[in-house]
Each structure stands twice: as C-alpha cells, then as structure tokens.
Amino acid sequence: MRALTLGPKGTYSHRAAKSVTDDIEFVESVTGIVEGVAGGEYERGIVPIENSIEGSVTESLDALADRNVAVVREIVTPIKHALMAQTGEFETVASHPQALAQCRNFLSEEYPSAETEAVASTARGVERAREDPTVAAIGHPATAGDGLQVLARDIQDSTSNATRFVVLAPETERSDAGGKSTVIIYPNTNYPGLLLEMLEPFADRDINLSRVESRPSGERLGDYIFHLDFAAGLYEDRAQAAVDELRDIATHGWVRVLGSYDTEHVL
C-alpha cells in the first residue's frame, strides 16, 4: 500500500505513517498529499489535522474542503520535541511553525537572543542544522543521528502535547463504520441562528461534537465553511438523520461526508 505524507524522513507525520504502511513517499505540502490521494496516485495519505497546543492545521482543513477524499482512520501521537545542534553555540532555531510555537516558552527563557526560522517540516529543520553549525533544530530526538547533539529534551511547553493525524483514502473507500465521523458543510448563506441550526441536529440526538471549526470559503468576506467531528458512526440512524438535516440547511451549498473511523494511539 503506497502512502504519501509530509517529508522528508523523520517528520512526526512520517512516524504516524509508519503505523499504516512501510511504503511511504514524501511531499512538502498537505495539499500535495490530498491531491495525490484524490487523484488515485496513492492509496493512503497521512496529514496532521490538529495539535493539542496550537489547534487545527488550517492547510489540512482547506485542502480537505477542496477535494473529494475519505478519512478511514485517526492516529494520535505524543509530540516530544528536542533541541538539536552541532554545538551549543548557534544563532538560529529552525523548525516547522507549529513546533516553534509549541516550544515558545522554552526558547524565550533559554535562548532569548536566538532567531527562529520557519521551514516546511521538523525534519527539514534537522537538515538545516546538519548543514549549518549556526542553526539548531527542533524535532524528535531520534532524528539527531550522529551529526547533531541533543542539547535539551521534552522542550514543548505542555507535557500533554499531542497531534491528531487523519489517514486519507480515495472517496470510494469511505466507510460508515467507526466511532467517530467528520463532515464539512458549506451553507453558502448567512443569517441569524445559522450556526445554531447546524448544531441542533446533534444536540437533539445526544451526539457529542468533538470539534467545530470554521474557515473562510474564499468566495466573499464573512462567508465560511464549517468542519464538524462528532462521536458517532454513520452506521447509526441518529447520525444519518443529523447529517440529513445538515443537507436540508445547506440547500444553497453542499455537505461533504468524509466518513466514519476509529482512533489509534501511536507512540
């Protein structure tokens, strides 16, 4: 099974992907992953969707709203950041923007004069540190190898730091089986009480909404696409009824059902 995820090797996405398959290829954008699966070139794609500190990964939300794919699995993995460099003397810390944000307190307290450099992935930051002795990296300590020293471990600001990844498959593999489901709604309208109308079908059926997120539609200012995760499988009549009500509300727009799935915790 061929899978696509964020590269290069050694990213947290790579660690999550290894729980799915050993046949893994890499790109440097979430959009590229979603396109690879939607176009049928890859059987699976693994993308980060949400971090417990920094919140949702907006590139993932936008890419999922633009293309037809299925979510067939959710992977939750703890994030254990380390500071790595050739020596203890460096001027810049390079990593993915979310990793830099997750270690904001550590960097301001321990290295207040160091500049930060946002790169495409934690693994790309490690590559920068290997190439340049004035650059340190933030990433998983296992990626240090022989060329870098691990200067500090567990530098994330929260000990409960974890990231949710979703495993994508072609739309034809969408399943109604699982304990959790995701839908995307574009109402293409706006009026008082609209958001309440979209939430009520779940409250009325005692379905817990585990995530509610809005993203600009790109069509006009104040126009939004909504992402909902809820704790029920689409095989349940109550879940199907709630989604049917969403379709009635979004008659001028659309509802995209990404499917139902189960959650796996990967260390």
Secondary structure by P-SEA (a helix, b strand, c coil): cbbbcccccccaaaaaaaacccbbbbbccaaaaaaaaaaccccbbbbbccccccccaaaaaaaaaabbbbbcbbbbbbbbbbbbccccccccccccaaaaaaaaaaaaaccccbbbbbcccaaaaaaaaaacccbbbbccccccccccccccccccccccbbbbbbbbccccccccccccbbbbbbccccccaaaaaaaaaaaaacccccbbbbcccccccccbbbbbbbccccccaaaaaaaaaaaaaaccccccccccbbbbbcc
